[in-house]
Amino acid sequence: MTIQEKIKQDLTLAIKAKDVETKNALRVAMGEFGRSDKKELPDDDVIKTLKKLIKSEKELLQQKGESDTSPFIDVLGGYLPQMAGEAEIYAWIQESIDFSQFKNKMQAMGPIMNHFGANADGNTVKEILQKL
C-alpha cells in the first residue's frame, strides 16, 4: 500500500470517527496531491509534498510566535519515514566517505544525501560535516 492510499484510507476512517483535526489535515494533503498531473503519486512525491506542507505550517506558526508543533504537523508527520539520526549519519560518513577526494568537506554532502535520500535532513548533515 502506498502512502497516498494509506492517507485516503485514514481520511475515510477519520471522517467516520469524527476526528476533525485528522480529517482537516488529511484533506489538505489530498488537495495538494490533486494538483499533480498524475492520479497516483509515487511515495517520494508524496513525502516531498508532506514535507512542504509541514514546513509551511511551521513557518506560519513562527510568524504568529507560537510553538513549532500543531495537530496538523503531528498528523502529517506520522506519514513521513523515520529520519536517520545524527549518530547513524556520522557513523556512515566515517566508514564510507574519503574526504581526500573533495576540495572541502561540504562537497561530500552530495554523496551523503544520495545515500540517505529523504531519510536525512540536509541541515543535520551540514552540521555534522562542519563538526568534522
N, CA, C and O atoms as a GROMACS GRO file, in nm:
protein
  528
    1MET      N    1   0.085  -0.118   0.000
    1MET     CA    2   0.000   0.000   0.000
    1MET      C    3   0.089   0.125   0.000
    1MET      O    4   0.180   0.137   0.082
    2THR      N    5   0.062   0.215  -0.092
    2THR     CA    6   0.140   0.338  -0.099
    2THR      C    7   0.097   0.433   0.012
    2THR      O    8  -0.007   0.415   0.076
    3ILE      N    9   0.179   0.533   0.034
    3ILE     CA   10   0.147   0.633   0.138
    3ILE      C   11   0.019   0.706   0.101
    3ILE      O   12  -0.064   0.734   0.188
    4GLN      N   13   0.002   0.738  -0.028
    4GLN     CA   14  -0.118   0.809  -0.071
    4GLN      C   15  -0.243   0.724  -0.045
    4GLN      O   16  -0.345   0.778  -0.001
    5GLU      N   17  -0.237   0.596  -0.072
    5GLU     CA   18  -0.352   0.508  -0.046
    5GLU      C   19  -0.381   0.501   0.104
    5GLU      O   20  -0.497   0.501   0.146
    6LYS      N   21  -0.274   0.497   0.185
    6LYS     CA   22  -0.290   0.493   0.331
    6LYS      C   23  -0.358   0.621   0.380
    6LYS      O   24  -0.444   0.616   0.468
    7ILE      N   25  -0.319   0.735   0.323
    7ILE     CA   26  -0.379   0.862   0.362
    7ILE      C   27  -0.528   0.864   0.325
    7ILE      O   28  -0.611   0.910   0.404
    8LYS      N   29  -0.562   0.815   0.206
    8LYS     CA   30  -0.703   0.807   0.165
    8LYS      C   31  -0.783   0.721   0.262
    8LYS      O   32  -0.892   0.758   0.305
    9GLN      N   33  -0.727   0.606   0.296
    9GLN     CA   34  -0.794   0.515   0.387
    9GLN      C   35  -0.811   0.580   0.526
    9GLN      O   36  -0.918   0.570   0.586
   10ASP      N   37  -0.706   0.645   0.575
   10ASP     CA   38  -0.714   0.710   0.706
   10ASP      C   39  -0.810   0.828   0.706
   10ASP      O   40  -0.872   0.858   0.808
   11LEU      N   41  -0.823   0.897   0.592
   11LEU     CA   42  -0.919   1.007   0.581
   11LEU      C   43  -1.061   0.954   0.599
   11LEU      O   44  -1.142   1.014   0.670
   12THR      N   45  -1.090   0.842   0.534
   12THR     CA   46  -1.222   0.780   0.548
   12THR      C   47  -1.249   0.743   0.694
   12THR      O   48  -1.359   0.767   0.745
   13LEU      N   49  -1.149   0.685   0.759
   13LEU     CA   50  -1.165   0.646   0.899
   13LEU      C   51  -1.183   0.769   0.989
   13LEU      O   52  -1.262   0.766   1.083
   14ALA      N   53  -1.110   0.877   0.960
   14ALA     CA   54  -1.120   0.999   1.040
   14ALA      C   55  -1.258   1.062   1.025
   14ALA      O   56  -1.313   1.116   1.122
   15ILE      N   57  -1.314   1.057   0.905
   15ILE     CA   58  -1.447   1.112   0.882
   15ILE      C   59  -1.550   1.031   0.961
   15ILE      O   60  -1.639   1.087   1.025
   16LYS      N   61  -1.538   0.899   0.955
   16LYS     CA   62  -1.631   0.813   1.028
   16LYS      C   63  -1.619   0.831   1.179
   16LYS      O   64  -1.719   0.826   1.251
   17ALA      N   65  -1.495   0.852   1.227
   17ALA     CA   66  -1.472   0.868   1.371
   17ALA      C   67  -1.495   1.012   1.418
   17ALA      O   68  -1.486   1.041   1.537
   18LYS      N   69  -1.526   1.100   1.323
   18LYS     CA   70  -1.548   1.243   1.353
   18LYS      C   71  -1.426   1.305   1.421
   18LYS      O   72  -1.439   1.387   1.513
   19ASP      N   73  -1.307   1.266   1.374
   19ASP     CA   74  -1.180   1.322   1.421
   19ASP      C   75  -1.148   1.443   1.333
   19ASP      O   76  -1.090   1.430   1.225
   20VAL      N   77  -1.187   1.561   1.380
   20VAL     CA   78  -1.181   1.682   1.299
   20VAL      C   79  -1.037   1.720   1.263
   20VAL      O   80  -1.010   1.754   1.147
   21GLU      N   81  -0.945   1.715   1.359
   21GLU     CA   82  -0.806   1.754   1.332
   21GLU      C   83  -0.743   1.667   1.224
   21GLU      O   84  -0.682   1.718   1.130
   22THR      N   85  -0.758   1.536   1.238
   22THR     CA   86  -0.701   1.444   1.140
   22THR      C   87  -0.767   1.462   1.005
   22THR      O   88  -0.700   1.465   0.902
   23LYS      N   89  -0.899   1.474   1.004
   23LYS     CA   90  -0.974   1.491   0.879
   23LYS      C   91  -0.927   1.616   0.805
   23LYS      O   92  -0.902   1.610   0.685
   24ASN      N   93  -0.915   1.727   0.876
   24ASN     CA   94  -0.874   1.852   0.812
   24ASN      C   95  -0.732   1.844   0.756
   24ASN      O   96  -0.707   1.890   0.645
   25ALA      N   97  -0.640   1.786   0.833
   25ALA     CA   98  -0.501   1.775   0.787
   25ALA      C   99  -0.491   1.686   0.663
   25ALA      O  100  -0.421   1.719   0.568
   26LEU      N  101  -0.562   1.574   0.665
   26LEU     CA  102  -0.555   1.482   0.552
   26LEU      C  103  -0.624   1.538   0.429
   26LEU      O  104  -0.584   1.509   0.316
   27ARG      N  105  -0.728   1.618   0.448
   27ARG     CA  106  -0.793   1.681   0.332
   27ARG      C  107  -0.700   1.783   0.266
   27ARG      O  108  -0.698   1.794   0.143
   28VAL      N  109  -0.623   1.856   0.345
   28VAL     CA  110  -0.526   1.950   0.288
   28VAL      C  111  -0.423   1.872   0.206
   28VAL      O  112  -0.389   1.911   0.094
   29ALA      N  113  -0.374   1.761   0.262
   29ALA     CA  114  -0.276   1.680   0.190
   29ALA      C  115  -0.335   1.624   0.061
   29ALA      O  116  -0.270   1.629  -0.044
   30MET      N  117  -0.456   1.573   0.067
   30MET     CA  118  -0.520   1.519  -0.053
   30MET      C  119  -0.541   1.628  -0.158
   30MET      O  120  -0.528   1.602  -0.278
   31GLY      N  121  -0.572   1.748  -0.114
   31GLY     CA  122  -0.587   1.860  -0.206
   31GLY      C  123  -0.456   1.891  -0.278
   31GLY      O  124  -0.456   1.921  -0.397
   32GLU      N  125  -0.346   1.884  -0.205
   32GLU     CA  126  -0.214   1.906  -0.266
   32GLU      C  127  -0.182   1.795  -0.366
   32GLU      O  128  -0.126   1.821  -0.472
   33PHE      N  129  -0.217   1.672  -0.332
   33PHE     CA  130  -0.192   1.562  -0.425
   33PHE      C  131  -0.274   1.581  -0.552
   33PHE      O  132  -0.228   1.546  -0.661
   34GLY      N  133  -0.393   1.637  -0.540
   34GLY     CA  134  -0.481   1.658  -0.654
   34GLY      C  135  -0.429   1.760  -0.753
   34GLY      O  136  -0.473   1.764  -0.867
   35ARG      N  137  -0.336   1.843  -0.710
   35ARG     CA  138  -0.278   1.943  -0.800
   35ARG      C  139  -0.180   1.882  -0.900
   35ARG      O  140  -0.143   1.946  -0.998
   36SER      N  141  -0.141   1.758  -0.876
   36SER     CA  142  -0.046   1.690  -0.964
   36SER      C  143  -0.117   1.643  -1.090
   36SER      O  144  -0.239   1.626  -1.092
   37ASP      N  145  -0.039   1.622  -1.195
   37ASP     CA  146  -0.094   1.570  -1.321
   37ASP      C  147  -0.130   1.422  -1.308
   37ASP      O  148  -0.218   1.373  -1.379
   38LYS      N  149  -0.061   1.353  -1.218
   38LYS     CA  150  -0.082   1.209  -1.204
   38LYS      C  151  -0.192   1.181  -1.103
   38LYS      O  152  -0.213   1.256  -1.008
   39LYS      N  153  -0.263   1.072  -1.126
   39LYS     CA  154  -0.368   1.032  -1.032
   39LYS      C  155  -0.307   0.971  -0.906
   39LYS      O  156  -0.346   1.005  -0.794
   40GLU      N  157  -0.211   0.881  -0.926
   40GLU     CA  158  -0.141   0.818  -0.814
   40GLU      C  159   0.004   0.866  -0.814
   40GLU      O  160   0.074   0.854  -0.914
   41LEU      N  161   0.047   0.922  -0.702
   41LEU     CA  162   0.184   0.973  -0.691
   41LEU      C  163   0.274   0.866  -0.630
   41LEU      O  164   0.231   0.788  -0.545
   42PRO      N  165   0.400   0.863  -0.675
   42PRO     CA  166   0.495   0.773  -0.608
   42PRO      C  167   0.522   0.823  -0.466
   42PRO      O  168   0.502   0.940  -0.435
   43ASP      N  169   0.566   0.732  -0.380
   43ASP     CA  170   0.588   0.768  -0.240
   43ASP      C  171   0.685   0.885  -0.223
   43ASP      O  172   0.667   0.967  -0.133
   44ASP      N  173   0.788   0.894  -0.309
   44ASP     CA  174   0.883   1.005  -0.298
   44ASP      C  175   0.814   1.140  -0.317
   44ASP      O  176   0.842   1.235  -0.245
   45ASP      N  177   0.722   1.148  -0.414
   45ASP     CA  178   0.649   1.272  -0.438
   45ASP      C  179   0.555   1.304  -0.322
   45ASP      O  180   0.538   1.420  -0.284
   46VAL      N  181   0.493   1.201  -0.266
   46VAL     CA  182   0.402   1.220  -0.152
   46VAL      C  183   0.482   1.273  -0.033
   46VAL      O  184   0.438   1.365   0.036
   47ILE      N  185   0.599   1.216  -0.009
   47ILE     CA  186   0.684   1.260   0.102
   47ILE      C  187   0.726   1.405   0.083
   47ILE      O  188   0.724   1.484   0.178
   48LYS      N  189   0.766   1.441  -0.039
   48LYS     CA  190   0.805   1.580  -0.067
   48LYS      C  191   0.689   1.676  -0.040
   48LYS      O  192   0.708   1.782   0.018
   49THR      N  193   0.571   1.637  -0.082
   49THR     CA  194   0.452   1.721  -0.061
   49THR      C  195   0.422   1.737   0.088
   49THR      O  196   0.394   1.847   0.134
   50LEU      N  197   0.429   1.626   0.162
   50LEU     CA  198   0.403   1.633   0.305
   50LEU      C  199   0.506   1.720   0.376
   50LEU      O  200   0.472   1.798   0.466
   51LYS      N  201   0.633   1.707   0.337
   51LYS     CA  202   0.738   1.789   0.398
   51LYS      C  203   0.714   1.937   0.368
   51LYS      O  204   0.734   2.022   0.454
   52LYS      N  205   0.670   1.966   0.245
   52LYS     CA  206   0.642   2.105   0.207
   52LYS      C  207   0.528   2.162   0.292
   52LYS      O  208   0.535   2.275   0.339
   53LEU      N  209   0.423   2.083   0.311
   53LEU     CA  210   0.310   2.127   0.392
   53LEU      C  211   0.351   2.150   0.538
   53LEU      O  212   0.310   2.248   0.600
   54ILE      N  213   0.431   2.060   0.592
   54ILE     CA  214   0.477   2.074   0.730
   54ILE      C  215   0.566   2.196   0.744
   54ILE      O  216   0.555   2.270   0.842
   55LYS      N  217   0.655   2.217   0.648
   55LYS     CA  218   0.744   2.333   0.652
   55LYS      C  219   0.665   2.463   0.649
   55LYS      O  220   0.694   2.555   0.725
   56SER      N  221   0.565   2.471   0.563
   56SER     CA  222   0.486   2.594   0.554
   56SER      C  223   0.405   2.616   0.681
   56SER      O  224   0.387   2.730   0.723
   57GLU      N  225   0.357   2.509   0.743
   57GLU     CA  226   0.283   2.521   0.870
   57GLU      C  227   0.376   2.571   0.981
   57GLU      O  228   0.337   2.655   1.061
   58LYS      N  229   0.498   2.519   0.985
   58LYS     CA  230   0.594   2.564   1.086
   58LYS      C  231   0.629   2.711   1.068
   58LYS      O  232   0.640   2.786   1.165
   59GLU      N  233   0.647   2.752   0.943
   59GLU     CA  234   0.677   2.893   0.916
   59GLU      C  235   0.561   2.982   0.959
   59GLU      O  236   0.582   3.090   1.014
   60LEU      N  237   0.440   2.937   0.933
   60LEU     CA  238   0.322   3.013   0.972
   60LEU      C  239   0.314   3.026   1.125
   60LEU      O  240   0.283   3.132   1.177
   61LEU      N  241   0.342   2.917   1.194
   61LEU     CA  242   0.340   2.920   1.340
   61LEU      C  243   0.449   3.012   1.396
   61LEU      O  244   0.426   3.081   1.496
   62GLN      N  245   0.566   3.012   1.333
   62GLN     CA  246   0.675   3.100   1.376
   62GLN      C  247   0.638   3.247   1.357
   62GLN      O  248   0.669   3.330   1.442
   63GLN      N  249   0.572   3.278   1.247
   63GLN     CA  250   0.528   3.416   1.222
   63GLN      C  251   0.429   3.461   1.327
   63GLN      O  252   0.428   3.578   1.366
   64LYS      N  253   0.345   3.369   1.372
   64LYS     CA  254   0.247   3.402   1.474
   64LYS      C  255   0.309   3.403   1.613
   64LYS      O  256   0.246   3.449   1.709
   65GLY      N  257   0.433   3.352   1.625
   65GLY     CA  258   0.501   3.347   1.754
   65GLY      C  259   0.455   3.231   1.840
   65GLY      O  260   0.469   3.235   1.963
   66GLU      N  261   0.402   3.128   1.778
   66GLU     CA  262   0.354   3.010   1.851
   66GLU      C  263   0.460   2.901   1.847
   66GLU      O  264   0.564   2.916   1.783
   67SER      N  265   0.433   2.790   1.916
   67SER     CA  266   0.527   2.678   1.919
   67SER      C  267   0.538   2.614   1.780
   67SER      O  268   0.455   2.638   1.693
   68ASP      N  269   0.642   2.533   1.763
   68ASP     CA  270   0.668   2.471   1.633
   68ASP      C  271   0.587   2.345   1.608
   68ASP      O  272   0.617   2.270   1.515
   69THR      N  273   0.487   2.319   1.688
   69THR     CA  274   0.409   2.198   1.667
   69THR      C  275   0.260   2.229   1.673
   69THR      O  276   0.215   2.323   1.739
   70SER      N  277   0.186   2.148   1.602
   70SER     CA  278   0.040   2.161   1.599
   70SER      C  279  -0.017   2.024   1.564
   70SER      O  280   0.057   1.937   1.518
   71PRO      N  281  -0.145   2.004   1.584
   71PRO     CA  282  -0.205   1.876   1.544
   71PRO      C  283  -0.187   1.848   1.394
   71PRO      O  284  -0.171   1.733   1.353
   72PHE      N  285  -0.189   1.953   1.313
   72PHE     CA  286  -0.169   1.940   1.168
   72PHE      C  287  -0.032   1.878   1.140
   72PHE      O  288  -0.021   1.784   1.061
   73ILE      N  289   0.071   1.930   1.205
   73ILE     CA  290   0.207   1.879   1.185
   73ILE      C  291   0.219   1.737   1.236
   73ILE      O  292   0.283   1.653   1.173
   74ASP      N  293   0.158   1.710   1.351
   74ASP     CA  294   0.164   1.575   1.409
   74ASP      C  295   0.098   1.472   1.317
   74ASP      O  296   0.152   1.362   1.299
   75VAL      N  297  -0.016   1.506   1.260
   75VAL     CA  298  -0.088   1.412   1.173
   75VAL      C  299  -0.006   1.383   1.048
   75VAL      O  300   0.017   1.267   1.014
   76LEU      N  301   0.039   1.489   0.978
   76LEU     CA  302   0.113   1.468   0.854
   76LEU      C  303   0.250   1.407   0.880
   76LEU      O  304   0.298   1.328   0.799
   77GLY      N  305   0.312   1.444   0.990
   77GLY     CA  306   0.443   1.388   1.023
   77GLY      C  307   0.440   1.238   1.047
   77GLY      O  308   0.541   1.170   1.031
   78GLY      N  309   0.325   1.186   1.084
   78GLY     CA  310   0.310   1.043   1.105
   78GLY      C  311   0.324   0.961   0.978
   78GLY      O  312   0.345   0.839   0.985
   79TYR      N  313   0.313   1.024   0.863
   79TYR     CA  314   0.325   0.953   0.735
   79TYR      C  315   0.465   0.961   0.677
   79TYR      O  316   0.494   0.896   0.576
   80LEU      N  317   0.553   1.039   0.738
   80LEU     CA  318   0.689   1.051   0.689
   80LEU      C  319   0.773   0.935   0.739
   80LEU      O  320   0.750   0.884   0.849
   81PRO      N  321   0.871   0.892   0.659
   81PRO     CA  322   0.958   0.783   0.705
   81PRO      C  323   1.043   0.830   0.822
   81PRO      O  324   1.067   0.949   0.840
   82GLN      N  325   1.089   0.734   0.901
   82GLN     CA  326   1.175   0.766   1.014
   82GLN      C  327   1.305   0.826   0.962
   82GLN      O  328   1.371   0.769   0.876
   83MET      N  329   1.340   0.941   1.015
   83MET     CA  330   1.461   1.010   0.971
   83MET      C  331   1.584   0.943   1.033
   83MET      O  332   1.579   0.892   1.145
   84ALA      N  333   1.694   0.946   0.959
   84ALA     CA  334   1.820   0.892   1.010
   84ALA      C  335   1.870   0.983   1.121
   84ALA      O  336   1.865   1.106   1.109
   85GLY      N  337   1.917   0.924   1.227
   85GLY     CA  338   1.966   1.001   1.340
   85GLY      C  339   2.107   1.053   1.316
   85GLY      O  340   2.176   1.009   1.224
   86GLU      N  341   2.146   1.148   1.398
   86GLU     CA  342   2.278   1.209   1.384
   86GLU      C  343   2.388   1.103   1.398
   86GLU      O  344   2.486   1.106   1.324
   87ALA      N  345   2.373   1.012   1.494
   87ALA     CA  346   2.474   0.909   1.516
   87ALA      C  347   2.486   0.816   1.394
   87ALA      O  348   2.596   0.777   1.355
   88GLU      N  349   2.372   0.782   1.335
   88GLU     CA  350   2.372   0.694   1.218
   88GLU      C  351   2.441   0.762   1.099
   88GLU      O  352   2.520   0.699   1.028
   89ILE      N  353   2.411   0.889   1.078
   89ILE     CA  354   2.472   0.963   0.968
   89ILE      C  355   2.622   0.975   0.990
   89ILE      O  356   2.702   0.953   0.899
   90TYR      N  357   2.661   1.009   1.112
   90TYR     CA  358   2.803   1.025   1.146
   90TYR      C  359   2.879   0.894   1.123
   90TYR      O  360   2.987   0.895   1.065
   91ALA      N  361   2.821   0.782   1.167
   91ALA     CA  362   2.886   0.652   1.151
   91ALA      C  363   2.903   0.618   1.003
   91ALA      O  364   3.008   0.568   0.962
   92TRP      N  365   2.801   0.646   0.923
   92TRP     CA  366   2.811   0.616   0.779
   92TRP      C  367   2.918   0.701   0.713
   92TRP      O  368   2.994   0.653   0.629
   93ILE      N  369   2.924   0.828   0.751
   93ILE     CA  370   3.026   0.919   0.695
   93ILE      C  371   3.166   0.867   0.728
   93ILE      O  372   3.254   0.865   0.642
   94GLN      N  373   3.186   0.826   0.854
   94GLN     CA  374   3.318   0.779   0.897
   94GLN      C  375   3.363   0.656   0.818
   94GLN      O  376   3.481   0.644   0.784
   95GLU      N  377   3.272   0.566   0.787
   95GLU     CA  378   3.313   0.443   0.720
   95GLU      C  379   3.308   0.452   0.567
   95GLU      O  380   3.371   0.371   0.500
   96SER      N  381   3.235   0.549   0.512
   96SER     CA  382   3.213   0.548   0.367
   96SER      C  383   3.272   0.667   0.291
   96SER      O  384   3.290   0.658   0.170
   97ILE      N  385   3.302   0.776   0.358
   97ILE     CA  386   3.345   0.896   0.286
   97ILE      C  387   3.495   0.918   0.305
   97ILE      O  388   3.546   0.921   0.417
   98ASP      N  389   3.563   0.934   0.192
   98ASP     CA  390   3.706   0.967   0.192
   98ASP      C  391   3.717   1.115   0.156
   98ASP      O  392   3.699   1.154   0.041
   99PHE      N  393   3.746   1.197   0.257
   99PHE     CA  394   3.748   1.343   0.237
   99PHE      C  395   3.862   1.389   0.147
   99PHE      O  396   3.862   1.504   0.102
  100SER      N  397   3.960   1.303   0.121
  100SER     CA  398   4.070   1.343   0.032
  100SER      C  399   4.023   1.359  -0.112
  100SER      O  400   4.093   1.419  -0.194
  101GLN      N  401   3.906   1.306  -0.144
  101GLN     CA  402   3.852   1.318  -0.280
  101GLN      C  403   3.786   1.455  -0.304
  101GLN      O  404   3.755   1.489  -0.418
  102PHE      N  405   3.766   1.531  -0.198
  102PHE     CA  406   3.694   1.658  -0.209
  102PHE      C  407   3.784   1.775  -0.172
  102PHE      O  408   3.875   1.761  -0.089
  103LYS      N  409   3.759   1.890  -0.233
  103LYS     CA  410   3.835   2.010  -0.200
  103LYS      C  411   3.803   2.059  -0.059
  103LYS      O  412   3.891   2.105   0.013
  104ASN      N  413   3.676   2.048  -0.021
  104ASN     CA  414   3.637   2.081   0.117
  104ASN      C  415   3.530   1.982   0.162
  104ASN      O  416   3.472   1.910   0.081
  105LYS      N  417   3.505   1.979   0.291
  105LYS     CA  418   3.414   1.880   0.349
  105LYS      C  419   3.272   1.893   0.298
  105LYS      O  420   3.201   1.793   0.284
  106MET      N  421   3.229   2.015   0.269
  106MET     CA  422   3.091   2.036   0.227
  106MET      C  423   3.060   1.972   0.092
  106MET      O  424   2.944   1.945   0.061
  107GLN      N  425   3.162   1.947   0.011
  107GLN     CA  426   3.140   1.882  -0.118
  107GLN      C  427   3.099   1.736  -0.101
  107GLN      O  428   3.048   1.674  -0.194
  108ALA      N  429   3.122   1.680   0.017
  108ALA     CA  430   3.083   1.542   0.044
  108ALA      C  431   2.933   1.530   0.069
  108ALA      O  432   2.880   1.420   0.081
  109MET      N  433   2.866   1.644   0.076
  109MET     CA  434   2.722   1.643   0.105
  109MET      C  435   2.643   1.568  -0.004
  109MET      O  436   2.546   1.499   0.027
  110GLY      N  437   2.683   1.581  -0.129
  110GLY     CA  438   2.613   1.515  -0.239
  110GLY      C  439   2.605   1.364  -0.222
  110GLY      O  440   2.496   1.308  -0.222
  111PRO      N  441   2.721   1.296  -0.207
  111PRO     CA  442   2.715   1.150  -0.189
  111PRO      C  443   2.640   1.109  -0.062
  111PRO      O  444   2.572   1.006  -0.061
  112ILE      N  445   2.651   1.187   0.042
  112ILE     CA  446   2.581   1.154   0.167
  112ILE      C  447   2.430   1.161   0.146
  112ILE      O  448   2.357   1.070   0.185
  113MET      N  449   2.383   1.270   0.086
  113MET     CA  450   2.239   1.285   0.062
  113MET      C  451   2.188   1.183  -0.040
  113MET      O  452   2.073   1.139  -0.031
  114ASN      N  453   2.272   1.144  -0.136
  114ASN     CA  454   2.232   1.039  -0.230
  114ASN      C  455   2.211   0.907  -0.158
  114ASN      O  456   2.119   0.832  -0.191
  115HIS      N  457   2.296   0.880  -0.059
  115HIS     CA  458   2.282   0.755   0.016
  115HIS      C  459   2.157   0.755   0.103
  115HIS      O  460   2.080   0.659   0.101
  116PHE      N  461   2.135   0.862   0.178
  116PHE     CA  462   2.023   0.866   0.273
  116PHE      C  463   1.892   0.912   0.209
  116PHE      O  464   1.785   0.879   0.260
  117GLY      N  465   1.899   0.986   0.100
  117GLY     CA  466   1.779   1.034   0.033
  117GLY      C  467   1.693   1.119   0.124
  117GLY      O  468   1.743   1.208   0.193
  118ALA      N  469   1.563   1.092   0.125
  118ALA     CA  470   1.468   1.171   0.204
  118ALA      C  471   1.473   1.134   0.352
  118ALA      O  472   1.404   1.196   0.433
  119ASN      N  473   1.555   1.035   0.388
  119ASN     CA  474   1.561   0.992   0.527
  119ASN      C  475   1.662   1.069   0.610
  119ASN      O  476   1.683   1.036   0.727
  120ALA      N  477   1.725   1.171   0.552
  120ALA     CA  478   1.819   1.252   0.627
  120ALA      C  479   1.788   1.399   0.603
  120ALA      O  480   1.756   1.440   0.491
  121ASP      N  481   1.796   1.477   0.708
  121ASP     CA  482   1.775   1.620   0.699
  121ASP      C  483   1.906   1.685   0.653
  121ASP      O  484   2.011   1.662   0.713
  122GLY      N  485   1.899   1.766   0.550
  122GLY     CA  486   2.018   1.831   0.496
  122GLY      C  487   2.089   1.918   0.598
  122GLY      O  488   2.211   1.924   0.599
  123ASN      N  489   2.013   1.984   0.683
  123ASN     CA  490   2.073   2.070   0.785
  123ASN      C  491   2.152   1.986   0.886
  123ASN      O  492   2.257   2.030   0.932
  124THR      N  493   2.103   1.869   0.921
  124THR     CA  494   2.173   1.782   1.015
  124THR      C  495   2.305   1.736   0.953
  124THR      O  496   2.408   1.736   1.020
  125VAL      N  497   2.301   1.696   0.825
  125VAL     CA  498   2.423   1.653   0.756
  125VAL      C  499   2.523   1.768   0.752
  125VAL      O  500   2.642   1.748   0.774
  126LYS      N  501   2.475   1.886   0.723
  126LYS     CA  502   2.562   2.004   0.716
  126LYS      C  503   2.630   2.029   0.852
  126LYS      O  504   2.749   2.057   0.857
  127GLU      N  505   2.554   2.020   0.959
  127GLU     CA  506   2.610   2.042   1.094
  127GLU      C  507   2.716   1.936   1.125
  127GLU      O  508   2.820   1.969   1.183
  128ILE      N  509   2.691   1.811   1.088
  128ILE     CA  510   2.788   1.705   1.114
  128ILE      C  511   2.916   1.732   1.036
  128ILE      O  512   3.025   1.717   1.092
  129LEU      N  513   2.905   1.771   0.910
  129LEU     CA  514   3.023   1.799   0.829
  129LEU      C  515   3.102   1.917   0.886
  129LEU      O  516   3.225   1.916   0.882
  130GLN      N  517   3.033   2.016   0.939
  130GLN     CA  518   3.104   2.131   0.996
  130GLN      C  519   3.180   2.092   1.121
  130GLN      O  520   3.284   2.150   1.151
  131LYS      N  521   3.128   1.993   1.197
  131LYS     CA  522   3.195   1.949   1.319
  131LYS      C  523   3.319   1.868   1.291
  131LYS      O  524   3.412   1.866   1.371
  132LEU      N  525   3.322   1.800   1.176
  132LEU     CA  526   3.436   1.713   1.143
  132LEU      C  527   3.562   1.792   1.115
  132LEU      O  528   3.666   1.734   1.086
   0.00000   0.00000   0.00000
